[in-house]
Amino acid sequence: MEIEQAVYGIQSCSICVWVLIIFFSCYSYYIIGVKKQRIRSKLKRQGISGPLPSLVFGNVPEINRIMSMSKQKSKDVKEPLLLEDCSLSLFPYLKRWTEQFGETFIFALGGVQIMYVTNVKLVRELSIFKSLDLGKPDYLQTERGPLLGKGLIASSGSLWAHQRKTIAPHLYMYKIKDMTDLIVESANALVKSWESRIETNGGVGVVDLAVDDDVRSFTAIVISKILFGRNYDEGAQIFPKLRALLKEMASPTILNGIPFSRYFPTNQNRRVWRLEKEIHCMIMAIKEKHSGRVCGDMMEAIKEGAENAKLGQSAEDQYVADNCKNLFLAGAEIPAVSAIWGVMLLASHPHWQTRLRNELQQVFGGTKNIIDPSMLGKCKLLEMVVQEVLRLYPAIIFVSRQALKDIKIGETCIPKGVNIWIWLLELHRDPQLWGSDALQFNPERFANGVSGACKCPQAYLPFGVGSRVCPGQSLALVELKILFASIVSNFNLSVSPKYVHSPAYGLLLHPKQGVHLLVQKI
């Protein structure tokens, strides 16, 4: 009898196991196959089609094939320095699919369905869509979780609205005006550093510099002082680790199409987990120093936001850490990358350096070492240069959104779960929108503002679109203006023979081999 019961028990367990296997297989097939197909069918009925995806990997195999062909074709071809359409080398598959399927199409990275958009009519509709039903993609919190977590950049719905309400007021223009002295101070430190290196270069008067680290130091000091106040020195020590984390996560696992690969204990994942833990501990140490003190810095505001959200202690700590990391990315790395591209463009166009220098001398009375931030509004050419830099080389080249429910944007019905990618490189460099010189550096196009430069002003999106436009754009613009003004007032720039034009995409559009310039003291 006992043997029969044991056999019966084993049989019952086996049946349960098989039932579970069949259930999960059916569920997986529904999620991976049926659900995807329903989404594609809904969009296809509206005239939106795209490349046919595989069941598990989506269009990743085709992407890899096109990328391999593109690299082989361009291996022995040297692109012209600045007229290069880097979108051809970075994303040849998007170019090919645009030619095949038009300005709006659907493709898949693994199980993630993405609607690619460069149709200006649809972009215009997206810019006025305010509902919280259009949020940030889920994969930002999963694939980019160690870097972004559930902070302002990656969150959606009521949590995002609460965080924005907490953080955005501290970045309004009237607040930025109170920060300009520290921005000028950081820019002066960069100028003095370059002057010192020129003086120690054997009296030649010109030095070959890799400017990337200096520019990143400038933006890091600014945001560290804004974020951590009197503890900014300790905050600045976090940034190298955050950059290392950003570098490790430059290519998200979503692009390899392998489900759950972010959980595999690979060497890269182990480095990511270690950096995430170290950064969290460093931020918490600074947070503890703020306990019971009125500091008036951004950390204090973030702490209050966490407490008001009533999340519980561990969730509050994560809220603080995530938003500090988000502010590093938005307040330090993004403006730094834009500034690095900007000084490269100025070095490549000496006549614009001359024009800027003349304007600055007129506005500031010929005192090259004193930049009065209150007078920046009178520097029209400086404004035009910054706008053109952000047009040609926006640090963020994809504006991404996700339909959290079935929504209608203009005449287009977008099913729940679909991700929307607006490709800024295509919009910002489209000759039909910007003219035949769209690939060239020509700040003059902004003489009458964005509306005078582009046939569709809504196609200019360096700071995002709609209600989720970057709240730190005023800070970024002031930083770029002060930095460019300080450099051009004190130095002549030219492109170094060491410079290799190498736009690369790893969350941000950055120069893979850095920017080397010849810097000469005026």
TORSEZA-135548 format. One record per residue (C-alpha): x, y, z; residue number from 1. Coordinates in nm, 2 decimals. Layout:
<recs>
REC  X  Y  Z  NUM
...
</recs>
This chain:
<recs>
REC  0.00  0.00  0.00  1
REC  0.28  0.24  0.09  2
REC  0.46  0.16  -0.24  3
REC  0.14  0.23  -0.43  4
REC  0.09  0.56  -0.25  5
REC  0.45  0.66  -0.33  6
REC  0.41  0.57  -0.69  7
REC  0.08  0.76  -0.70  8
REC  0.25  1.06  -0.54  9
REC  0.53  1.06  -0.79  10
REC  0.28  1.03  -1.08  11
REC  0.09  1.33  -0.94  12
REC  0.40  1.54  -0.91  13
REC  0.50  1.45  -1.26  14
REC  0.15  1.55  -1.39  15
REC  0.18  1.88  -1.20  16
REC  0.52  1.95  -1.34  17
REC  0.40  1.88  -1.69  18
REC  0.09  2.10  -1.64  19
REC  0.32  2.38  -1.52  20
REC  0.55  2.33  -1.82  21
REC  0.26  2.34  -2.06  22
REC  0.11  2.65  -1.89  23
REC  0.43  2.85  -1.90  24
REC  0.50  2.74  -2.26  25
REC  0.15  2.86  -2.36  26
REC  0.19  3.18  -2.17  27
REC  0.54  3.24  -2.32  28
REC  0.41  3.17  -2.67  29
REC  0.12  3.42  -2.61  30
REC  0.36  3.69  -2.48  31
REC  0.63  3.63  -2.74  32
REC  0.42  3.53  -3.04  33
REC  0.05  3.61  -3.02  34
REC  0.06  3.94  -2.83  35
REC  0.34  4.07  -3.06  36
REC  0.15  3.97  -3.37  37
REC  -0.17  4.15  -3.24  38
REC  0.03  4.47  -3.19  39
REC  0.18  4.45  -3.53  40
REC  -0.16  4.38  -3.69  41
REC  -0.32  4.68  -3.52  42
REC  -0.04  4.91  -3.65  43
REC  -0.04  4.75  -4.00  44
REC  -0.40  4.83  -4.04  45
REC  -0.30  5.19  -4.00  46
REC  -0.03  5.16  -4.27  47
REC  0.26  5.11  -4.02  48
REC  0.46  4.80  -4.11  49
REC  0.82  4.70  -4.07  50
REC  1.08  4.42  -4.11  51
REC  0.95  4.07  -4.01  52
REC  1.09  3.97  -3.67  53
REC  1.19  3.63  -3.55  54
REC  0.99  3.47  -3.27  55
REC  1.24  3.51  -2.99  56
REC  1.51  3.76  -3.10  57
REC  1.30  4.00  -3.30  58
REC  1.50  4.19  -3.56  59
REC  1.83  4.16  -3.37  60
REC  1.97  3.90  -3.61  61
REC  1.89  4.12  -3.91  62
REC  2.04  4.42  -3.73  63
REC  2.36  4.23  -3.67  64
REC  2.38  4.13  -4.03  65
REC  2.32  4.48  -4.16  66
REC  2.58  4.62  -3.92  67
REC  2.83  4.36  -4.03  68
REC  2.78  4.44  -4.40  69
REC  2.80  4.82  -4.33  70
REC  3.13  4.78  -4.14  71
REC  3.28  4.57  -4.41  72
REC  3.17  4.82  -4.68  73
REC  3.32  5.12  -4.49  74
REC  3.63  4.95  -4.37  75
REC  3.86  5.11  -4.63  76
REC  3.65  5.42  -4.68  77
REC  3.76  5.73  -4.49  78
REC  3.46  5.96  -4.42  79
REC  3.50  6.34  -4.45  80
REC  3.56  6.50  -4.11  81
REC  3.24  6.69  -4.04  82
REC  3.02  6.62  -4.34  83
REC  2.99  6.26  -4.23  84
REC  2.63  6.15  -4.17  85
REC  2.72  5.94  -3.87  86
REC  2.38  5.79  -3.87  87
REC  2.49  5.58  -4.16  88
REC  2.77  5.42  -3.97  89
REC  2.59  5.40  -3.63  90
REC  2.25  5.29  -3.74  91
REC  2.25  5.16  -4.10  92
REC  1.96  4.93  -4.04  93
REC  1.73  5.23  -3.95  94
REC  1.84  5.40  -4.27  95
REC  1.76  5.09  -4.47  96
REC  1.43  5.03  -4.31  97
REC  1.33  5.40  -4.36  98
REC  1.39  5.36  -4.73  99
REC  1.19  5.04  -4.73  100
REC  0.90  5.12  -4.49  101
REC  0.89  5.50  -4.47  102
REC  0.92  5.75  -4.18  103
REC  0.72  5.54  -3.94  104
REC  0.77  5.17  -3.90  105
REC  0.77  4.89  -3.63  106
REC  1.06  4.66  -3.54  107
REC  1.15  4.44  -3.24  108
REC  1.45  4.40  -3.01  109
REC  1.38  4.06  -2.86  110
REC  1.02  4.09  -2.73  111
REC  1.03  4.48  -2.71  112
REC  0.81  4.63  -2.99  113
REC  0.95  4.97  -3.11  114
REC  0.77  5.22  -3.33  115
REC  1.03  5.43  -3.51  116
REC  0.92  5.79  -3.58  117
REC  1.06  6.07  -3.79  118
REC  0.73  6.18  -3.94  119
REC  0.72  6.54  -3.84  120
REC  0.34  6.54  -3.83  121
REC  0.34  6.26  -3.57  122
REC  0.63  6.43  -3.38  123
REC  0.43  6.75  -3.36  124
REC  0.13  6.55  -3.21  125
REC  0.37  6.39  -2.96  126
REC  0.49  6.73  -2.85  127
REC  0.14  6.83  -2.74  128
REC  0.04  6.50  -2.59  129
REC  0.03  6.55  -2.21  130
REC  -0.13  6.24  -2.07  131
REC  0.06  6.03  -1.82  132
REC  -0.05  5.73  -2.02  133
REC  0.26  5.80  -2.23  134
REC  0.56  5.72  -2.01  135
REC  0.92  5.60  -2.03  136
REC  1.00  5.25  -2.16  137
REC  1.01  4.96  -1.90  138
REC  1.35  4.85  -2.03  139
REC  1.51  5.17  -1.89  140
REC  1.44  5.04  -1.54  141
REC  1.54  4.68  -1.62  142
REC  1.82  4.70  -1.88  143
REC  1.95  5.03  -1.74  144
REC  1.84  4.97  -1.38  145
REC  2.18  4.99  -1.21  146
REC  2.23  5.34  -1.37  147
REC  1.88  5.49  -1.38  148
REC  1.67  5.28  -1.13  149
REC  1.33  5.45  -1.09  150
REC  1.46  5.80  -1.09  151
REC  1.32  6.10  -1.28  152
REC  1.46  5.99  -1.62  153
REC  1.32  5.63  -1.61  154
REC  1.00  5.65  -1.41  155
REC  0.64  5.70  -1.53  156
REC  0.30  5.79  -1.40  157
REC  0.24  5.94  -1.06  158
REC  0.59  5.85  -0.93  159
REC  0.75  6.05  -1.22  160
REC  0.50  6.34  -1.16  161
REC  0.60  6.35  -0.79  162
REC  0.97  6.34  -0.87  163
REC  0.94  6.62  -1.13  164
REC  0.75  6.83  -0.88  165
REC  1.03  6.78  -0.63  166
REC  1.33  6.84  -0.86  167
REC  1.22  7.07  -1.14  168
REC  1.16  7.39  -0.93  169
REC  1.53  7.39  -0.83  170
REC  1.63  7.41  -1.19  171
REC  1.40  7.70  -1.30  172
REC  1.58  7.99  -1.46  173
REC  1.55  8.22  -1.15  174
REC  1.73  7.95  -0.96  175
REC  2.00  7.91  -1.23  176
REC  2.08  8.28  -1.20  177
REC  2.18  8.22  -0.84  178
REC  2.42  7.94  -0.96  179
REC  2.60  8.13  -1.23  180
REC  2.89  8.24  -1.01  181
REC  2.98  7.88  -0.94  182
REC  2.96  7.80  -1.31  183
REC  3.19  8.08  -1.39  184
REC  3.42  7.97  -1.11  185
REC  3.44  7.62  -1.26  186
REC  3.50  7.76  -1.61  187
REC  3.78  7.98  -1.48  188
REC  3.94  7.67  -1.32  189
REC  3.95  7.50  -1.66  190
REC  4.10  7.81  -1.82  191
REC  4.37  7.83  -1.55  192
REC  4.45  7.46  -1.60  193
REC  4.50  7.50  -1.97  194
REC  4.71  7.82  -1.92  195
REC  4.93  7.63  -1.68  196
REC  4.99  7.34  -1.92  197
REC  5.07  7.59  -2.20  198
REC  5.33  7.76  -1.98  199
REC  5.49  7.43  -1.89  200
REC  5.51  7.32  -2.25  201
REC  5.86  7.47  -2.31  202
REC  5.73  7.82  -2.39  203
REC  5.60  7.71  -2.73  204
REC  5.26  7.88  -2.66  205
REC  5.05  7.59  -2.79  206
REC  4.97  7.26  -2.64  207
REC  4.80  6.94  -2.77  208
REC  4.53  6.86  -2.53  209
REC  4.27  6.58  -2.49  210
REC  3.99  6.80  -2.37  211
REC  3.74  6.54  -2.26  212
REC  3.84  6.50  -1.90  213
REC  3.87  6.88  -1.84  214
REC  3.52  6.94  -1.98  215
REC  3.38  6.66  -1.78  216
REC  3.54  6.80  -1.46  217
REC  3.38  7.14  -1.53  218
REC  3.03  7.00  -1.55  219
REC  3.08  6.75  -1.27  220
REC  3.20  7.02  -1.02  221
REC  2.89  7.24  -1.11  222
REC  2.63  6.96  -1.06  223
REC  2.82  6.83  -0.75  224
REC  2.79  7.17  -0.58  225
REC  2.43  7.21  -0.68  226
REC  2.34  6.86  -0.57  227
REC  2.56  6.81  -0.26  228
REC  2.63  7.16  -0.15  229
REC  2.92  7.18  0.11  230
REC  2.98  6.80  0.06  231
REC  3.05  6.85  -0.31  232
REC  3.41  6.72  -0.28  233
REC  3.28  6.39  -0.16  234
REC  3.01  6.40  -0.43  235
REC  3.27  6.46  -0.70  236
REC  3.44  6.13  -0.59  237
REC  3.12  5.95  -0.70  238
REC  3.13  6.07  -1.06  239
REC  3.43  5.86  -1.18  240
REC  3.25  5.55  -1.06  241
REC  2.93  5.67  -1.23  242
REC  3.12  5.72  -1.56  243
REC  3.26  5.37  -1.52  244
REC  2.91  5.23  -1.47  245
REC  2.79  5.43  -1.77  246
REC  3.07  5.28  -1.98  247
REC  2.99  4.93  -1.86  248
REC  2.62  4.97  -1.96  249
REC  2.69  5.15  -2.29  250
REC  2.55  4.85  -2.48  251
REC  2.23  4.73  -2.31  252
REC  2.14  4.36  -2.31  253
REC  1.82  4.44  -2.49  254
REC  2.03  4.48  -2.81  255
REC  2.16  4.12  -2.80  256
REC  1.80  3.99  -2.79  257
REC  1.88  3.73  -2.53  258
REC  1.60  3.73  -2.26  259
REC  1.72  3.78  -1.90  260
REC  2.09  3.81  -1.99  261
REC  2.13  4.10  -1.75  262
REC  2.10  3.84  -1.47  263
REC  2.38  3.62  -1.59  264
REC  2.69  3.64  -1.36  265
REC  2.92  3.75  -1.65  266
REC  3.23  3.95  -1.57  267
REC  3.06  4.26  -1.71  268
REC  2.75  4.21  -1.50  269
REC  2.96  4.15  -1.19  270
REC  3.14  4.48  -1.25  271
REC  2.81  4.65  -1.29  272
REC  2.67  4.51  -0.96  273
REC  2.99  4.61  -0.77  274
REC  2.98  4.96  -0.90  275
REC  2.61  5.00  -0.83  276
REC  2.67  4.89  -0.47  277
REC  2.97  5.12  -0.42  278
REC  2.78  5.42  -0.56  279
REC  2.48  5.35  -0.35  280
REC  2.69  5.34  -0.03  281
REC  2.87  5.66  -0.12  282
REC  2.54  5.85  -0.18  283
REC  2.40  5.72  0.14  284
REC  2.70  5.84  0.33  285
REC  2.64  6.19  0.20  286
REC  2.27  6.16  0.28  287
REC  2.35  6.08  0.64  288
REC  2.55  6.40  0.67  289
REC  2.24  6.59  0.57  290
REC  2.03  6.44  0.84  291
REC  1.88  6.70  1.07  292
REC  2.05  6.99  0.88  293
REC  1.91  7.26  0.66  294
REC  2.15  7.27  0.37  295
REC  1.94  7.43  0.09  296
REC  2.09  7.20  -0.18  297
REC  1.93  6.96  -0.42  298
REC  2.00  6.66  -0.19  299
REC  1.78  6.81  0.08  300
REC  1.50  6.85  -0.17  301
REC  1.53  6.49  -0.29  302
REC  1.53  6.37  0.07  303
REC  1.21  6.56  0.14  304
REC  1.06  6.43  -0.18  305
REC  1.14  6.07  -0.07  306
REC  0.99  6.13  0.27  307
REC  0.67  6.29  0.13  308
REC  0.62  6.00  -0.10  309
REC  0.59  5.77  0.21  310
REC  0.78  5.48  0.05  311
REC  0.94  5.32  0.35  312
REC  1.30  5.35  0.46  313
REC  1.47  5.12  0.21  314
REC  1.26  5.26  -0.08  315
REC  1.33  5.61  0.03  316
REC  1.71  5.54  0.02  317
REC  1.67  5.39  -0.33  318
REC  1.47  5.70  -0.43  319
REC  1.75  5.93  -0.32  320
REC  2.02  5.72  -0.48  321
REC  1.84  5.68  -0.81  322
REC  1.77  6.05  -0.84  323
REC  2.13  6.14  -0.76  324
REC  2.25  5.91  -1.03  325
REC  1.99  6.05  -1.27  326
REC  2.11  6.41  -1.20  327
REC  2.47  6.30  -1.26  328
REC  2.37  6.18  -1.60  329
REC  2.15  6.48  -1.69  330
REC  2.35  6.75  -1.51  331
REC  2.71  6.63  -1.57  332
REC  2.75  6.38  -1.85  333
REC  2.50  6.51  -2.10  334
REC  2.61  6.87  -2.10  335
REC  2.98  6.75  -2.10  336
REC  2.93  6.55  -2.41  337
REC  2.76  6.84  -2.58  338
REC  3.04  7.07  -2.48  339
REC  3.31  6.83  -2.60  340
REC  3.14  6.82  -2.95  341
REC  3.10  7.20  -2.93  342
REC  3.47  7.28  -2.88  343
REC  3.56  7.04  -3.16  344
REC  3.32  7.22  -3.39  345
REC  3.46  7.56  -3.29  346
REC  3.82  7.43  -3.34  347
REC  3.72  7.31  -3.69  348
REC  3.57  7.66  -3.78  349
REC  3.82  7.93  -3.68  350
REC  3.61  8.20  -3.84  351
REC  3.33  8.13  -3.59  352
REC  3.58  8.16  -3.31  353
REC  3.68  8.50  -3.44  354
REC  3.31  8.61  -3.47  355
REC  3.24  8.49  -3.12  356
REC  3.54  8.66  -2.97  357
REC  3.45  8.99  -3.13  358
REC  3.10  8.97  -2.99  359
REC  3.22  8.88  -2.65  360
REC  3.47  9.17  -2.65  361
REC  3.19  9.41  -2.74  362
REC  2.95  9.27  -2.48  363
REC  3.20  9.24  -2.19  364
REC  3.41  9.54  -2.28  365
REC  3.72  9.36  -2.39  366
REC  3.79  9.20  -2.05  367
REC  3.86  8.85  -2.16  368
REC  3.90  8.70  -1.81  369
REC  3.56  8.83  -1.68  370
REC  3.24  8.67  -1.80  371
REC  2.94  8.84  -1.66  372
REC  2.65  8.59  -1.68  373
REC  2.39  8.86  -1.66  374
REC  2.51  8.98  -2.00  375
REC  2.49  8.65  -2.18  376
REC  2.15  8.73  -2.31  377
REC  2.31  9.00  -2.53  378
REC  2.54  8.74  -2.70  379
REC  2.33  8.64  -3.00  380
REC  2.61  8.47  -3.19  381
REC  2.69  8.26  -2.88  382
REC  2.32  8.15  -2.86  383
REC  2.33  8.05  -3.23  384
REC  2.65  7.85  -3.18  385
REC  2.50  7.65  -2.89  386
REC  2.18  7.58  -3.09  387
REC  2.38  7.46  -3.38  388
REC  2.60  7.23  -3.17  389
REC  2.29  7.07  -3.01  390
REC  2.14  7.03  -3.36  391
REC  2.43  6.85  -3.51  392
REC  2.54  6.65  -3.21  393
REC  2.26  6.61  -2.95  394
REC  2.40  6.40  -2.67  395
REC  2.07  6.20  -2.65  396
REC  1.98  6.09  -3.01  397
REC  1.66  5.89  -2.93  398
REC  1.36  6.03  -2.75  399
REC  1.19  5.72  -2.61  400
REC  0.84  5.68  -2.48  401
REC  0.61  5.38  -2.41  402
REC  0.23  5.36  -2.43  403
REC  0.12  5.25  -2.08  404
REC  -0.24  5.21  -2.21  405
REC  -0.40  5.20  -2.56  406
REC  -0.36  5.57  -2.67  407
REC  -0.44  5.79  -2.97  408
REC  -0.19  6.04  -3.08  409
REC  -0.32  6.25  -3.36  410
REC  -0.48  6.00  -3.60  411
REC  -0.25  5.72  -3.49  412
REC  -0.38  5.45  -3.24  413
REC  -0.08  5.31  -3.05  414
REC  -0.14  4.98  -2.86  415
REC  -0.04  4.94  -2.50  416
REC  0.32  4.83  -2.46  417
REC  0.45  4.98  -2.78  418
REC  0.77  5.18  -2.74  419
REC  0.82  5.50  -2.95  420
REC  1.16  5.61  -3.07  421
REC  1.20  5.95  -3.22  422
REC  1.54  5.96  -3.40  423
REC  1.69  6.30  -3.35  424
REC  1.99  6.25  -3.58  425
REC  1.75  6.21  -3.87  426
REC  1.52  6.50  -3.78  427
REC  1.81  6.74  -3.70  428
REC  2.00  6.66  -4.02  429
REC  1.71  6.63  -4.27  430
REC  1.78  6.86  -4.57  431
REC  1.41  6.89  -4.64  432
REC  1.37  7.06  -4.29  433
REC  1.70  7.24  -4.26  434
REC  1.81  7.31  -4.62  435
REC  2.08  7.17  -4.84  436
REC  2.36  7.24  -4.59  437
REC  2.19  7.04  -4.31  438
REC  2.51  6.83  -4.25  439
REC  2.73  7.14  -4.21  440
REC  2.81  7.35  -3.91  441
REC  2.63  7.68  -3.98  442
REC  2.51  7.87  -3.67  443
REC  2.38  8.15  -3.90  444
REC  2.07  7.94  -3.97  445
REC  1.95  8.03  -3.62  446
REC  1.97  8.40  -3.68  447
REC  1.59  8.42  -3.65  448
REC  1.55  8.15  -3.40  449
REC  1.44  7.79  -3.44  450
REC  1.13  7.89  -3.63  451
REC  1.35  8.06  -3.89  452
REC  1.60  7.78  -3.91  453
REC  1.37  7.48  -3.96  454
REC  1.05  7.43  -4.16  455
REC  0.90  7.25  -3.86  456
REC  1.03  7.39  -3.53  457
REC  0.89  7.09  -3.34  458
REC  1.16  6.88  -3.52  459
REC  1.43  7.04  -3.31  460
REC  1.43  6.83  -2.99  461
REC  1.77  6.85  -2.81  462
REC  1.60  6.85  -2.47  463
REC  1.32  6.60  -2.55  464
REC  0.95  6.65  -2.63  465
REC  0.62  6.72  -2.46  466
REC  0.56  6.73  -2.09  467
REC  0.88  6.53  -2.02  468
REC  1.11  6.79  -2.17  469
REC  1.43  6.81  -1.97  470
REC  1.38  7.03  -1.66  471
REC  1.76  7.10  -1.66  472
REC  1.77  7.26  -2.00  473
REC  1.82  7.61  -1.87  474
REC  2.12  7.49  -1.66  475
REC  2.27  7.31  -1.96  476
REC  2.24  7.61  -2.19  477
REC  2.40  7.85  -1.93  478
REC  2.68  7.60  -1.88  479
REC  2.75  7.57  -2.25  480
REC  2.74  7.95  -2.30  481
REC  2.97  8.02  -2.01  482
REC  3.22  7.75  -2.11  483
REC  3.24  7.85  -2.48  484
REC  3.27  8.21  -2.39  485
REC  3.55  8.15  -2.14  486
REC  3.74  7.93  -2.38  487
REC  3.71  8.14  -2.69  488
REC  3.80  8.46  -2.49  489
REC  4.13  8.31  -2.38  490
REC  4.24  8.06  -2.65  491
REC  4.27  7.99  -3.02  492
REC  4.16  7.63  -3.10  493
REC  4.24  7.41  -3.39  494
REC  4.20  7.04  -3.45  495
REC  4.50  6.83  -3.35  496
REC  4.65  6.57  -3.60  497
REC  4.57  6.32  -3.32  498
REC  4.20  6.38  -3.35  499
REC  4.00  6.10  -3.51  500
REC  3.63  6.17  -3.58  501
REC  3.46  5.87  -3.42  502
REC  3.10  5.93  -3.32  503
REC  2.98  5.63  -3.11  504
REC  2.65  5.55  -2.94  505
REC  2.65  5.42  -2.58  506
REC  2.33  5.57  -2.43  507
REC  2.48  5.90  -2.54  508
REC  2.64  6.01  -2.87  509
REC  3.00  6.06  -2.77  510
REC  3.34  6.08  -2.94  511
REC  3.48  5.72  -2.90  512
REC  3.84  5.82  -2.93  513
REC  3.80  6.15  -2.75  514
REC  3.87  6.50  -2.88  515
REC  4.23  6.63  -2.92  516
REC  4.28  7.00  -2.99  517
REC  4.57  7.23  -3.03  518
REC  4.52  7.51  -2.77  519
REC  4.70  7.84  -2.80  520
REC  4.69  8.12  -2.55  521
REC  4.57  8.45  -2.69  522
</recs>
